[in-house]
Amino acid sequence: MIHVVWQFRARAGMEREFEGRYSSTGDWARLFARVEGYLGTTLMRNPADRRLYLVIDAWRDAESLASFKKAYGAEYDALDKECQALTEDEIDLGTFEALR
């Protein structure tokens, strides 16, 4: 299993919409769910800084993620562009393997 981890700072006043789009049932999760191998999204907020979030997308393996990117790259890019207005900062923290 792999986890793709992102850090976001939501724009002031946009937190609720950000949470809706990036939650486990939001726009991103619905897009990812179009391919086999997507295992879910976890959205976390920092309690000391309520505009700072982590988003963790779980995939069965790197091949599942690559399959998604190949099939839905244009849709991913369009949604990414649409969601840019919701954030001040976005950092790709990387892809991590779950250890057993």
PDB file as gemmi writes it, atoms N, CA and C in Angstrom:
CRYST1    1.000    1.000    1.000  90.00  90.00  90.00 P 1                      
ATOM      1  N   MET A   1       0.847  -1.171   0.000  1.00  0.00           N  
ATOM      2  CA  MET A   1       0.000   0.000   0.000  1.00  0.00           C  
ATOM      3  C   MET A   1       0.896   1.239   0.000  1.00  0.00           C  
ATOM      4  N   ILE A   2       0.456   2.257  -0.748  1.00  0.00           N  
ATOM      5  CA  ILE A   2       1.162   3.527  -0.744  1.00  0.00           C  
ATOM      6  C   ILE A   2       0.204   4.644  -0.336  1.00  0.00           C  
ATOM      7  N   HIS A   3       0.788   5.705   0.198  1.00  0.00           N  
ATOM      8  CA  HIS A   3       0.022   6.879   0.607  1.00  0.00           C  
ATOM      9  C   HIS A   3       0.650   8.109  -0.028  1.00  0.00           C  
ATOM     10  N   VAL A   4      -0.159   8.898  -0.710  1.00  0.00           N  
ATOM     11  CA  VAL A   4       0.279  10.160  -1.291  1.00  0.00           C  
ATOM     12  C   VAL A   4      -0.149  11.249  -0.311  1.00  0.00           C  
ATOM     13  N   VAL A   5       0.821  12.039   0.179  1.00  0.00           N  
ATOM     14  CA  VAL A   5       0.571  12.982   1.262  1.00  0.00           C  
ATOM     15  C   VAL A   5       0.787  14.412   0.771  1.00  0.00           C  
ATOM     16  N   TRP A   6      -0.227  15.245   1.003  1.00  0.00           N  
ATOM     17  CA  TRP A   6      -0.188  16.661   0.632  1.00  0.00           C  
ATOM     18  C   TRP A   6      -0.459  17.510   1.860  1.00  0.00           C  
ATOM     19  N   GLN A   7       0.184  18.673   1.909  1.00  0.00           N  
ATOM     20  CA  GLN A   7      -0.107  19.671   2.933  1.00  0.00           C  
ATOM     21  C   GLN A   7      -0.692  20.894   2.246  1.00  0.00           C  
ATOM     22  N   PHE A   8      -1.771  21.419   2.811  1.00  0.00           N  
ATOM     23  CA  PHE A   8      -2.448  22.588   2.250  1.00  0.00           C  
ATOM     24  C   PHE A   8      -2.683  23.632   3.336  1.00  0.00           C  
ATOM     25  N   ARG A   9      -2.647  24.876   2.936  1.00  0.00           N  
ATOM     26  CA  ARG A   9      -3.134  25.974   3.774  1.00  0.00           C  
ATOM     27  C   ARG A   9      -4.327  26.564   3.025  1.00  0.00           C  
ATOM     28  N   ALA A  10      -5.506  26.413   3.628  1.00  0.00           N  
ATOM     29  CA  ALA A  10      -6.730  26.934   3.014  1.00  0.00           C  
ATOM     30  C   ALA A  10      -6.742  28.462   3.126  1.00  0.00           C  
ATOM     31  N   ARG A  11      -7.312  29.097   2.130  1.00  0.00           N  
ATOM     32  CA  ARG A  11      -7.516  30.552   2.198  1.00  0.00           C  
ATOM     33  C   ARG A  11      -8.531  30.857   3.301  1.00  0.00           C  
ATOM     34  N   ALA A  12      -8.335  31.969   3.964  1.00  0.00           N  
ATOM     35  CA  ALA A  12      -9.261  32.393   5.009  1.00  0.00           C  
ATOM     36  C   ALA A  12     -10.669  32.500   4.418  1.00  0.00           C  
ATOM     37  N   GLY A  13     -11.616  31.922   5.108  1.00  0.00           N  
ATOM     38  CA  GLY A  13     -12.995  31.941   4.656  1.00  0.00           C  
ATOM     39  C   GLY A  13     -13.354  30.828   3.690  1.00  0.00           C  
ATOM     40  N   MET A  14     -12.381  30.060   3.238  1.00  0.00           N  
ATOM     41  CA  MET A  14     -12.631  28.980   2.271  1.00  0.00           C  
ATOM     42  C   MET A  14     -12.511  27.592   2.909  1.00  0.00           C  
ATOM     43  N   GLU A  15     -12.338  27.541   4.217  1.00  0.00           N  
ATOM     44  CA  GLU A  15     -12.096  26.265   4.890  1.00  0.00           C  
ATOM     45  C   GLU A  15     -13.216  25.257   4.667  1.00  0.00           C  
ATOM     46  N   ARG A  16     -14.445  25.689   4.783  1.00  0.00           N  
ATOM     47  CA  ARG A  16     -15.576  24.759   4.641  1.00  0.00           C  
ATOM     48  C   ARG A  16     -15.613  24.158   3.230  1.00  0.00           C  
ATOM     49  N   GLU A  17     -15.440  24.986   2.191  1.00  0.00           N  
ATOM     50  CA  GLU A  17     -15.442  24.461   0.828  1.00  0.00           C  
ATOM     51  C   GLU A  17     -14.236  23.552   0.596  1.00  0.00           C  
ATOM     52  N   PHE A  18     -13.079  23.947   1.121  1.00  0.00           N  
ATOM     53  CA  PHE A  18     -11.894  23.094   1.009  1.00  0.00           C  
ATOM     54  C   PHE A  18     -12.177  21.720   1.611  1.00  0.00           C  
ATOM     55  N   GLU A  19     -12.702  21.706   2.811  1.00  0.00           N  
ATOM     56  CA  GLU A  19     -12.991  20.436   3.480  1.00  0.00           C  
ATOM     57  C   GLU A  19     -13.975  19.592   2.678  1.00  0.00           C  
ATOM     58  N   GLY A  20     -14.963  20.214   2.092  1.00  0.00           N  
ATOM     59  CA  GLY A  20     -15.928  19.467   1.284  1.00  0.00           C  
ATOM     60  C   GLY A  20     -15.301  18.832   0.059  1.00  0.00           C  
ATOM     61  N   ARG A  21     -14.426  19.550  -0.597  1.00  0.00           N  
ATOM     62  CA  ARG A  21     -13.824  19.031  -1.824  1.00  0.00           C  
ATOM     63  C   ARG A  21     -12.732  17.999  -1.560  1.00  0.00           C  
ATOM     64  N   TYR A  22     -12.028  18.139  -0.444  1.00  0.00           N  
ATOM     65  CA  TYR A  22     -10.882  17.271  -0.163  1.00  0.00           C  
ATOM     66  C   TYR A  22     -11.191  16.160   0.836  1.00  0.00           C  
ATOM     67  N   SER A  23     -12.420  16.053   1.296  1.00  0.00           N  
ATOM     68  CA  SER A  23     -12.790  15.028   2.270  1.00  0.00           C  
ATOM     69  C   SER A  23     -12.833  13.640   1.625  1.00  0.00           C  
ATOM     70  N   SER A  24     -13.102  12.664   2.447  1.00  0.00           N  
ATOM     71  CA  SER A  24     -13.156  11.276   1.964  1.00  0.00           C  
ATOM     72  C   SER A  24     -14.312  11.025   1.012  1.00  0.00           C  
ATOM     73  N   THR A  25     -15.250  11.967   0.923  1.00  0.00           N  
ATOM     74  CA  THR A  25     -16.374  11.833  -0.015  1.00  0.00           C  
ATOM     75  C   THR A  25     -16.428  13.002  -0.999  1.00  0.00           C  
ATOM     76  N   GLY A  26     -15.381  13.813  -1.026  1.00  0.00           N  
ATOM     77  CA  GLY A  26     -15.352  15.008  -1.852  1.00  0.00           C  
ATOM     78  C   GLY A  26     -15.006  14.753  -3.310  1.00  0.00           C  
ATOM     79  N   ASP A  27     -14.803  15.849  -4.023  1.00  0.00           N  
ATOM     80  CA  ASP A  27     -14.536  15.791  -5.465  1.00  0.00           C  
ATOM     81  C   ASP A  27     -13.332  14.935  -5.815  1.00  0.00           C  
ATOM     82  N   TRP A  28     -12.255  15.112  -5.044  1.00  0.00           N  
ATOM     83  CA  TRP A  28     -11.037  14.339  -5.350  1.00  0.00           C  
ATOM     84  C   TRP A  28     -11.270  12.850  -5.136  1.00  0.00           C  
ATOM     85  N   ALA A  29     -11.880  12.493  -4.030  1.00  0.00           N  
ATOM     86  CA  ALA A  29     -12.137  11.079  -3.735  1.00  0.00           C  
ATOM     87  C   ALA A  29     -13.027  10.446  -4.803  1.00  0.00           C  
ATOM     88  N   ARG A  30     -14.028  11.182  -5.259  1.00  0.00           N  
ATOM     89  CA  ARG A  30     -14.904  10.636  -6.308  1.00  0.00           C  
ATOM     90  C   ARG A  30     -14.142  10.453  -7.623  1.00  0.00           C  
ATOM     91  N   LEU A  31     -13.237  11.371  -7.925  1.00  0.00           N  
ATOM     92  CA  LEU A  31     -12.432  11.213  -9.137  1.00  0.00           C  
ATOM     93  C   LEU A  31     -11.511  10.004  -9.014  1.00  0.00           C  
ATOM     94  N   PHE A  32     -10.821   9.880  -7.894  1.00  0.00           N  
ATOM     95  CA  PHE A  32      -9.899   8.754  -7.702  1.00  0.00           C  
ATOM     96  C   PHE A  32     -10.628   7.411  -7.727  1.00  0.00           C  
ATOM     97  N   ALA A  33     -11.856   7.397  -7.229  1.00  0.00           N  
ATOM     98  CA  ALA A  33     -12.617   6.145  -7.121  1.00  0.00           C  
ATOM     99  C   ALA A  33     -12.992   5.551  -8.475  1.00  0.00           C  
ATOM    100  N   ARG A  34     -12.724   6.265  -9.541  1.00  0.00           N  
ATOM    101  CA  ARG A  34     -13.031   5.734 -10.874  1.00  0.00           C  
ATOM    102  C   ARG A  34     -12.124   4.578 -11.280  1.00  0.00           C  
ATOM    103  N   VAL A  35     -11.030   4.381 -10.564  1.00  0.00           N  
ATOM    104  CA  VAL A  35     -10.130   3.278 -10.901  1.00  0.00           C  
ATOM    105  C   VAL A  35     -10.008   2.311  -9.728  1.00  0.00           C  
ATOM    106  N   GLU A  36      -9.783   1.070 -10.075  1.00  0.00           N  
ATOM    107  CA  GLU A  36      -9.536   0.052  -9.071  1.00  0.00           C  
ATOM    108  C   GLU A  36      -8.176   0.320  -8.438  1.00  0.00           C  
ATOM    109  N   GLY A  37      -8.090   0.113  -7.167  1.00  0.00           N  
ATOM    110  CA  GLY A  37      -6.823   0.298  -6.470  1.00  0.00           C  
ATOM    111  C   GLY A  37      -6.788   1.533  -5.588  1.00  0.00           C  
ATOM    112  N   TYR A  38      -7.757   2.424  -5.748  1.00  0.00           N  
ATOM    113  CA  TYR A  38      -7.865   3.568  -4.839  1.00  0.00           C  
ATOM    114  C   TYR A  38      -8.533   3.070  -3.566  1.00  0.00           C  
ATOM    115  N   LEU A  39      -7.919   3.348  -2.415  1.00  0.00           N  
ATOM    116  CA  LEU A  39      -8.414   2.803  -1.156  1.00  0.00           C  
ATOM    117  C   LEU A  39      -9.039   3.837  -0.235  1.00  0.00           C  
ATOM    118  N   GLY A  40      -8.945   5.107  -0.578  1.00  0.00           N  
ATOM    119  CA  GLY A  40      -9.604   6.113   0.244  1.00  0.00           C  
ATOM    120  C   GLY A  40      -8.721   7.314   0.529  1.00  0.00           C  
ATOM    121  N   THR A  41      -9.370   8.352   1.046  1.00  0.00           N  
ATOM    122  CA  THR A  41      -8.711   9.610   1.387  1.00  0.00           C  
ATOM    123  C   THR A  41      -8.982   9.946   2.845  1.00  0.00           C  
ATOM    124  N   THR A  42      -7.954  10.441   3.515  1.00  0.00           N  
ATOM    125  CA  THR A  42      -8.078  10.930   4.880  1.00  0.00           C  
ATOM    126  C   THR A  42      -7.728  12.413   4.879  1.00  0.00           C  
ATOM    127  N   LEU A  43      -8.605  13.227   5.430  1.00  0.00           N  
ATOM    128  CA  LEU A  43      -8.376  14.663   5.569  1.00  0.00           C  
ATOM    129  C   LEU A  43      -8.165  14.958   7.044  1.00  0.00           C  
ATOM    130  N   MET A  44      -7.078  15.663   7.359  1.00  0.00           N  
ATOM    131  CA  MET A  44      -6.771  16.013   8.742  1.00  0.00           C  
ATOM    132  C   MET A  44      -6.505  17.514   8.843  1.00  0.00           C  
ATOM    133  N   ARG A  45      -6.954  18.107   9.947  1.00  0.00           N  
ATOM    134  CA  ARG A  45      -6.734  19.532  10.187  1.00  0.00           C  
ATOM    135  C   ARG A  45      -5.906  19.697  11.459  1.00  0.00           C  
ATOM    136  N   ASN A  46      -4.995  20.653  11.435  1.00  0.00           N  
ATOM    137  CA  ASN A  46      -4.175  20.966  12.599  1.00  0.00           C  
ATOM    138  C   ASN A  46      -5.028  21.752  13.599  1.00  0.00           C  
ATOM    139  N   PRO A  47      -5.210  21.258  14.819  1.00  0.00           N  
ATOM    140  CA  PRO A  47      -6.059  21.963  15.777  1.00  0.00           C  
ATOM    141  C   PRO A  47      -5.479  23.308  16.234  1.00  0.00           C  
ATOM    142  N   ALA A  48      -4.174  23.492  16.122  1.00  0.00           N  
ATOM    143  CA  ALA A  48      -3.543  24.752  16.521  1.00  0.00           C  
ATOM    144  C   ALA A  48      -3.554  25.785  15.393  1.00  0.00           C  
ATOM    145  N   ASP A  49      -3.752  25.316  14.168  1.00  0.00           N  
ATOM    146  CA  ASP A  49      -3.791  26.196  12.985  1.00  0.00           C  
ATOM    147  C   ASP A  49      -4.889  25.656  12.086  1.00  0.00           C  
ATOM    148  N   ARG A  50      -6.093  26.126  12.256  1.00  0.00           N  
ATOM    149  CA  ARG A  50      -7.273  25.519  11.639  1.00  0.00           C  
ATOM    150  C   ARG A  50      -7.368  25.721  10.137  1.00  0.00           C  
ATOM    151  N   ARG A  51      -6.386  26.359   9.526  1.00  0.00           N  
ATOM    152  CA  ARG A  51      -6.337  26.473   8.069  1.00  0.00           C  
ATOM    153  C   ARG A  51      -5.278  25.545   7.473  1.00  0.00           C  
ATOM    154  N   LEU A  52      -4.574  24.791   8.316  1.00  0.00           N  
ATOM    155  CA  LEU A  52      -3.517  23.886   7.865  1.00  0.00           C  
ATOM    156  C   LEU A  52      -4.036  22.447   7.860  1.00  0.00           C  
ATOM    157  N   TYR A  53      -3.915  21.806   6.692  1.00  0.00           N  
ATOM    158  CA  TYR A  53      -4.469  20.466   6.498  1.00  0.00           C  
ATOM    159  C   TYR A  53      -3.433  19.502   5.919  1.00  0.00           C  
ATOM    160  N   LEU A  54      -3.622  18.229   6.211  1.00  0.00           N  
ATOM    161  CA  LEU A  54      -2.963  17.147   5.497  1.00  0.00           C  
ATOM    162  C   LEU A  54      -4.047  16.348   4.785  1.00  0.00           C  
ATOM    163  N   VAL A  55      -3.741  15.944   3.561  1.00  0.00           N  
ATOM    164  CA  VAL A  55      -4.616  15.061   2.795  1.00  0.00           C  
ATOM    165  C   VAL A  55      -3.785  13.839   2.436  1.00  0.00           C  
ATOM    166  N   ILE A  56      -4.300  12.661   2.772  1.00  0.00           N  
ATOM    167  CA  ILE A  56      -3.586  11.413   2.509  1.00  0.00           C  
ATOM    168  C   ILE A  56      -4.475  10.519   1.664  1.00  0.00           C  
ATOM    169  N   ASP A  57      -3.992  10.232   0.454  1.00  0.00           N  
ATOM    170  CA  ASP A  57      -4.708   9.347  -0.466  1.00  0.00           C  
ATOM    171  C   ASP A  57      -4.028   7.984  -0.449  1.00  0.00           C  
ATOM    172  N   ALA A  58      -4.796   6.948  -0.173  1.00  0.00           N  
ATOM    173  CA  ALA A  58      -4.263   5.587  -0.092  1.00  0.00           C  
ATOM    174  C   ALA A  58      -4.557   4.827  -1.388  1.00  0.00           C  
ATOM    175  N   TRP A  59      -3.528   4.139  -1.868  1.00  0.00           N  
ATOM    176  CA  TRP A  59      -3.618   3.341  -3.100  1.00  0.00           C  
ATOM    177  C   TRP A  59      -3.058   1.955  -2.825  1.00  0.00           C  
ATOM    178  N   ARG A  60      -3.601   0.977  -3.510  1.00  0.00           N  
ATOM    179  CA  ARG A  60      -3.139  -0.405  -3.345  1.00  0.00           C  
ATOM    180  C   ARG A  60      -1.651  -0.514  -3.652  1.00  0.00           C  
ATOM    181  N   ASP A  61      -1.220   0.161  -4.738  1.00  0.00           N  
ATOM    182  CA  ASP A  61       0.180   0.101  -5.152  1.00  0.00           C  
ATOM    183  C   ASP A  61       0.458   1.227  -6.145  1.00  0.00           C  
ATOM    184  N   ALA A  62       1.714   1.393  -6.494  1.00  0.00           N  
ATOM    185  CA  ALA A  62       2.115   2.457  -7.423  1.00  0.00           C  
ATOM    186  C   ALA A  62       1.489   2.268  -8.799  1.00  0.00           C  
ATOM    187  N   GLU A  63       1.261   1.042  -9.197  1.00  0.00           N  
ATOM    188  CA  GLU A  63       0.657   0.770 -10.496  1.00  0.00           C  
ATOM    189  C   GLU A  63      -0.782   1.292 -10.564  1.00  0.00           C  
ATOM    190  N   SER A  64      -1.515   1.174  -9.482  1.00  0.00           N  
ATOM    191  CA  SER A  64      -2.886   1.694  -9.435  1.00  0.00           C  
ATOM    192  C   SER A  64      -2.900   3.206  -9.607  1.00  0.00           C  
ATOM    193  N   LEU A  65      -1.975   3.882  -8.939  1.00  0.00           N  
ATOM    194  CA  LEU A  65      -1.870   5.333  -9.065  1.00  0.00           C  
ATOM    195  C   LEU A  65      -1.476   5.722 -10.486  1.00  0.00           C  
ATOM    196  N   ALA A  66      -0.534   5.002 -11.066  1.00  0.00           N  
ATOM    197  CA  ALA A  66      -0.102   5.289 -12.439  1.00  0.00           C  
ATOM    198  C   ALA A  66      -1.249   5.067 -13.423  1.00  0.00           C  
ATOM    199  N   SER A  67      -2.035   4.030 -13.199  1.00  0.00           N  
ATOM    200  CA  SER A  67      -3.195   3.755 -14.049  1.00  0.00           C  
ATOM    201  C   SER A  67      -4.198   4.902 -13.975  1.00  0.00           C  
ATOM    202  N   PHE A  68      -4.430   5.410 -12.774  1.00  0.00           N  
ATOM    203  CA  PHE A  68      -5.325   6.542 -12.612  1.00  0.00           C  
ATOM    204  C   PHE A  68      -4.802   7.750 -13.390  1.00  0.00           C  
ATOM    205  N   LYS A  69      -3.536   8.069 -13.208  1.00  0.00           N  
ATOM    206  CA  LYS A  69      -2.961   9.247 -13.860  1.00  0.00           C  
ATOM    207  C   LYS A  69      -3.049   9.147 -15.379  1.00  0.00           C  
ATOM    208  N   LYS A  70      -2.855   7.953 -15.903  1.00  0.00           N  
ATOM    209  CA  LYS A  70      -2.921   7.754 -17.348  1.00  0.00           C  
ATOM    210  C   LYS A  70      -4.357   7.940 -17.862  1.00  0.00           C  
ATOM    211  N   ALA A  71      -5.307   7.394 -17.133  1.00  0.00           N  
ATOM    212  CA  ALA A  71      -6.702   7.420 -17.583  1.00  0.00           C  
ATOM    213  C   ALA A  71      -7.388   8.763 -17.322  1.00  0.00           C  
ATOM    214  N   TYR A  72      -7.006   9.445 -16.241  1.00  0.00           N  
ATOM    215  CA  TYR A  72      -7.755  10.632 -15.812  1.00  0.00           C  
ATOM    216  C   TYR A  72      -6.868  11.863 -15.597  1.00  0.00           C  
ATOM    217  N   GLY A  73      -5.754  11.915 -16.269  1.00  0.00           N  
ATOM    218  CA  GLY A  73      -4.835  13.046 -16.113  1.00  0.00           C  
ATOM    219  C   GLY A  73      -5.462  14.384 -16.433  1.00  0.00           C  
ATOM    220  N   ALA A  74      -6.246  14.455 -17.493  1.00  0.00           N  
ATOM    221  CA  ALA A  74      -6.880  15.728 -17.880  1.00  0.00           C  
ATOM    222  C   ALA A  74      -7.900  16.166 -16.839  1.00  0.00           C  
ATOM    223  N   GLU A  75      -8.699  15.230 -16.327  1.00  0.00           N  
ATOM    224  CA  GLU A  75      -9.684  15.555 -15.298  1.00  0.00           C  
ATOM    225  C   GLU A  75      -8.994  15.988 -14.006  1.00  0.00           C  
ATOM    226  N   TYR A  76      -7.900  15.325 -13.670  1.00  0.00           N  
ATOM    227  CA  TYR A  76      -7.113  15.687 -12.486  1.00  0.00           C  
ATOM    228  C   TYR A  76      -6.619  17.127 -12.611  1.00  0.00           C  
ATOM    229  N   ASP A  77      -6.025  17.448 -13.758  1.00  0.00           N  
ATOM    230  CA  ASP A  77      -5.496  18.798 -13.981  1.00  0.00           C  
ATOM    231  C   ASP A  77      -6.603  19.855 -13.911  1.00  0.00           C  
ATOM    232  N   ALA A  78      -7.761  19.555 -14.472  1.00  0.00           N  
ATOM    233  CA  ALA A  78      -8.876  20.512 -14.453  1.00  0.00           C  
ATOM    234  C   ALA A  78      -9.368  20.744 -13.026  1.00  0.00           C  
ATOM    235  N   LEU A  79      -9.511  19.685 -12.237  1.00  0.00           N  
ATOM    236  CA  LEU A  79      -9.962  19.832 -10.857  1.00  0.00           C  
ATOM    237  C   LEU A  79      -8.908  20.554 -10.025  1.00  0.00           C  
ATOM    238  N   ASP A  80      -7.653  20.260 -10.270  1.00  0.00           N  
ATOM    239  CA  ASP A  80      -6.572  20.931  -9.567  1.00  0.00           C  
ATOM    240  C   ASP A  80      -6.616  22.437  -9.821  1.00  0.00           C  
ATOM    241  N   LYS A  81      -6.813  22.808 -11.071  1.00  0.00           N  
ATOM    242  CA  LYS A  81      -6.887  24.229 -11.425  1.00  0.00           C  
ATOM    243  C   LYS A  81      -8.091  24.887 -10.756  1.00  0.00           C  
ATOM    244  N   GLU A  82      -9.214  24.192 -10.751  1.00  0.00           N  
ATOM    245  CA  GLU A  82     -10.440  24.713 -10.141  1.00  0.00           C  
ATOM    246  C   GLU A  82     -10.271  24.923  -8.630  1.00  0.00           C  
ATOM    247  N   CYS A  83      -9.532  24.035  -7.978  1.00  0.00           N  
ATOM    248  CA  CYS A  83      -9.380  24.094  -6.527  1.00  0.00           C  
ATOM    249  C   CYS A  83      -8.268  25.040  -6.069  1.00  0.00           C  
ATOM    250  N   GLN A  84      -7.479  25.562  -6.969  1.00  0.00           N  
ATOM    251  CA  GLN A  84      -6.399  26.465  -6.582  1.00  0.00           C  
ATOM    252  C   GLN A  84      -6.909  27.684  -5.830  1.00  0.00           C  
ATOM    253  N   ALA A  85      -8.096  28.139  -6.128  1.00  0.00           N  
ATOM    254  CA  ALA A  85      -8.663  29.314  -5.462  1.00  0.00           C  
ATOM    255  C   ALA A  85      -8.943  29.064  -3.979  1.00  0.00           C  
ATOM    256  N   LEU A  86      -8.958  27.805  -3.569  1.00  0.00           N  
ATOM    257  CA  LEU A  86      -9.279  27.469  -2.183  1.00  0.00           C  
ATOM    258  C   LEU A  86      -8.070  27.513  -1.254  1.00  0.00           C  
ATOM    259  N   THR A  87      -6.866  27.553  -1.827  1.00  0.00           N  
ATOM    260  CA  THR A  87      -5.667  27.417  -1.005  1.00  0.00           C  
ATOM    261  C   THR A  87      -4.669  28.548  -1.228  1.00  0.00           C  
ATOM    262  N   GLU A  88      -3.909  28.824  -0.176  1.00  0.00           N  
ATOM    263  CA  GLU A  88      -2.791  29.758  -0.258  1.00  0.00           C  
ATOM    264  C   GLU A  88      -1.496  29.027  -0.562  1.00  0.00           C  
ATOM    265  N   ASP A  89      -1.426  27.775  -0.108  1.00  0.00           N  
ATOM    266  CA  ASP A  89      -0.187  27.014  -0.223  1.00  0.00           C  
ATOM    267  C   ASP A  89      -0.518  25.535  -0.376  1.00  0.00           C  
ATOM    268  N   GLU A  90       0.302  24.864  -1.154  1.00  0.00           N  
ATOM    269  CA  GLU A  90       0.121  23.432  -1.418  1.00  0.00           C  
ATOM    270  C   GLU A  90       1.499  22.812  -1.524  1.00  0.00           C  
ATOM    271  N   ILE A  91       1.763  21.779  -0.729  1.00  0.00           N  
ATOM    272  CA  ILE A  91       3.069  21.115  -0.740  1.00  0.00           C  
ATOM    273  C   ILE A  91       2.857  19.615  -0.909  1.00  0.00           C  
ATOM    274  N   ASP A  92       3.480  19.039  -1.923  1.00  0.00           N  
ATOM    275  CA  ASP A  92       3.482  17.593  -2.115  1.00  0.00           C  
ATOM    276  C   ASP A  92       4.556  17.037  -1.187  1.00  0.00           C  
ATOM    277  N   LEU A  93       4.137  16.402  -0.095  1.00  0.00           N  
ATOM    278  CA  LEU A  93       5.090  15.853   0.873  1.00  0.00           C  
ATOM    279  C   LEU A  93       5.673  14.530   0.428  1.00  0.00           C  
ATOM    280  N   GLY A  94       5.072  13.913  -0.594  1.00  0.00           N  
ATOM    281  CA  GLY A  94       5.644  12.694  -1.153  1.00  0.00           C  
ATOM    282  C   GLY A  94       4.714  11.506  -1.118  1.00  0.00           C  
ATOM    283  N   THR A  95       5.244  10.421  -1.635  1.00  0.00           N  
ATOM    284  CA  THR A  95       4.544   9.140  -1.654  1.00  0.00           C  
ATOM    285  C   THR A  95       5.269   8.208  -0.693  1.00  0.00           C  
ATOM    286  N   PHE A  96       4.511   7.597   0.194  1.00  0.00           N  
ATOM    287  CA  PHE A  96       5.077   6.776   1.256  1.00  0.00           C  
ATOM    288  C   PHE A  96       4.511   5.368   1.189  1.00  0.00           C  
ATOM    289  N   GLU A  97       5.354   4.391   1.482  1.00  0.00           N  
ATOM    290  CA  GLU A  97       4.915   2.997   1.552  1.00  0.00           C  
ATOM    291  C   GLU A  97       4.512   2.673   2.978  1.00  0.00           C  
ATOM    292  N   ALA A  98       3.427   1.947   3.120  1.00  0.00           N  
ATOM    293  CA  ALA A  98       3.016   1.468   4.426  1.00  0.00           C  
ATOM    294  C   ALA A  98       3.894   0.276   4.792  1.00  0.00           C  
ATOM    295  N   LEU A  99       4.455   0.293   5.984  1.00  0.00           N  
ATOM    296  CA  LEU A  99       5.295  -0.818   6.450  1.00  0.00           C  
ATOM    297  C   LEU A  99       4.440  -1.786   7.252  1.00  0.00           C  
ATOM    298  N   ARG A 100       4.772  -3.016   7.128  1.00  0.00           N  
ATOM    299  CA  ARG A 100       4.015  -4.052   7.862  1.00  0.00           C  
ATOM    300  C   ARG A 100       4.799  -4.545   9.037  1.00  0.00           C  
TER     301      ARG A 100                                                      
END                                                                             
